[in-house]
Amino acid sequence: MAILTGDHIRRRLESGDLVITPLLDPASQIGEAAVDLRLGNEFICMRRPNVGEVDPSRGAHLRAEIEKYQERIRIRYHQRFTLHPRQFVLGASLEYVRLPNNVAGQVIGRSSWGRLGLIIATATAVAPSFKGCITLELVNLGEVPIVVYPGFRIAQLVLQEATGPVEYSGRYQCPTGPQFSRVGEDADIGRWGADSG
């Protein structure tokens, strides 16, 4: 797979083959070989656990456990969001992305944020034909709280030509904000849990 350069990205955007919207400042967001993604204003935050554990093999009960453990919040633009040390939060890209069926993406954190201890996108693959806002896993590995605001350029989307066309069939179809985990929907997960033996 070959990484798309900034010129190739611009050409695909102009043709409508690739959609990344809104690109508020294309000159600064489209780099040599990536597109900077901005942070949206919706988050899924982890509450202090009201449950002793989250066991994905308990498929039918997993959603209820997740709802006790996580909550969705929305903040205004220009409102600060503080990530405390060792805090994990799901965010999403401000941009809605539509990849062609022959282009895959990889989300990586911007190094300027990484130097502050903020790790972004621990699950990085974006499949060809994906449509939606990209969920970003944010973790503060630093020793002090980090303040972020919706609209900050926080991650990069690296695009790669796939060797053939692919139609996305994943379970996160057209999200417009961060998505709760659906690991309990894995077909084989119940086979491996404690209750299966």
N, C-alpha and C positions, 0 to 999 in steps of 0.2 A: 504494500500500500504506500502511496506517495502522499506526503503532506501538501496541502494546498497553500500556495503563497498568497500574500495580500492581493496581488493583481488577479489571481484566479478567483479568489473570494469575491472581489468587486465585480468581476465579469459575471459570475454566477448570480450574484444579487441583482445586477442590472437586468439579466435575462429572466428573472423570476424563478429560475430553477431552484435556488436557495432563498429562503426567507428568514431574516433575523430582524424583528421589529418590536419596538422602535429602536432604531440606531440613532440616538440623540446627537452624537458627534462622530460620524463615520471617520473623519480624519484622525481622531485620536483613538477610536475603538478598533479600527482595522489595522493590525500591525503587520510585520514582515511575514508571519506565518500563523496568525491566530486572530481571533476577535475577542476583545474584552467584553465581558458580561457584567452588567450592573446588578446590584442587589435589589430585589423587590421589597415590598412592604408587608409581606405576610410570613409568619414563622410558626413552626410547631416546636413548642418548648417542652422540656421534660419537667414534670412536677417531681417533687420529692416523693419517692414511691409510696403509694398506698397498697401496693402489692409486694409480696416477698420476692417474686421473681417473674420474669416473662419467659414462658416456655412455648416456643413456636410450634411444638408438636401437638399442642392442645388446640388445633385448628378452629373449632367452633367457639372456643372460649377466648381465643387470642384477641379478637377485635375488642371485646369488653375489657380485657387486661390493658391493651394499648390505650384505650380511652381513659382509664384510670391514671395512667402513667404520663400521657402526653395531652397537650391542649393547643389548639390553633388560636393565634392572636394576630391582629392586624394593627399596624401603627401608621400614623400619618407621615407623609413626606416631610422632611426637615425635623422629624422626631428621632431622637437618639435611641439606639438599642445597645445595651451593654452585655457583652459576653464575659462572664467571670472565669477565672482560671479553672480549667478542667470541665467547663460547661460544654455540653453538646446541644446544638440547635439545628433544626432543619429550616433552611430558607429556600428561596427560589430565585431564578434569574428574572429580572424585570422584563427581559426580552422573550418574546414568543419565537420559537425556532421551528422551521419546517425543513428537514433535511431531504434531499433527493434520495432515490432508492439505491444510488451508487456512491454515497458519501456517508462515512461514519464520523463521529466526533469523540473527542476526549476532553474532559473538563479538568483543568489544572488550576491550582491557586496561583495568584500573582506573587512573585517573590518578595515584593515590598511588604505584603501582608504576612508572608511566611516569616520574615525577619522580625516581626513583632510577636510571633508565636501563634498566629492564626492559620490553621490548616483548613483547607477548603476542598470539598468534593472528594471524599474518601471512596466513593463509588463513582468511577470516572467515565465509564463507557456510555456513549449515546449511539444507538443503533441506526443504521440507514432507515429512511422513511419515518423516523420519529417526528412527532408534531407536539409542541407544547412548551411551557416554561420548564426549565431544567431545575430539578430539586438539587439543592446544594447542602451538603453536610458540613456544618461549621463547628470547629472545635478550637477552643482557646487552650493551647498547650503552654502558654506563657505564665508568668508569675503575677501579673497585674491584670485588672479588667481592661478590655479593649472595647472602645465605643465605635459603632458603625452606624451609618445612616442609609436608608433606602436611596438608591441612585449611585452609591459608590461603585466604581469599577473594582470588582473584588475577585473575579476569576477570568480565565481565558478558555475559549473554545478552540481547540486545534482540530482542523478538519482534514480527513484523509480519504482519498479515492479508494473505494472498495473494488475488489477484483471482479465483481459481478453484482447485478441488482438484487436487492433484498426488500421484502415488504415487512415492516415492523408488526409484530404480533404480540408484543409484551402487554403486561397488565396495567401499565401506566399510560393510558391513551388520552392524549390532548389535555394534560393538566394545565391549569392556569395559576397554580401556586404550589407550595410544597405538598408532598403526598405522604400519608401515613404508610408504614411498612405493610406489605401484603405477603410477607414471607410464609404466613400460614396457608396461603393458597398453593404453595408448591405441592405438586402431585404426590411426591414421595416422602414428604416430611413426617407424616404420621407413622410411616413404617419404622422410623428410627428412634422414636420417642420411648420414654419409660413405659407408657401404657400399651405399647404394641407387642411387648414380649410376652 
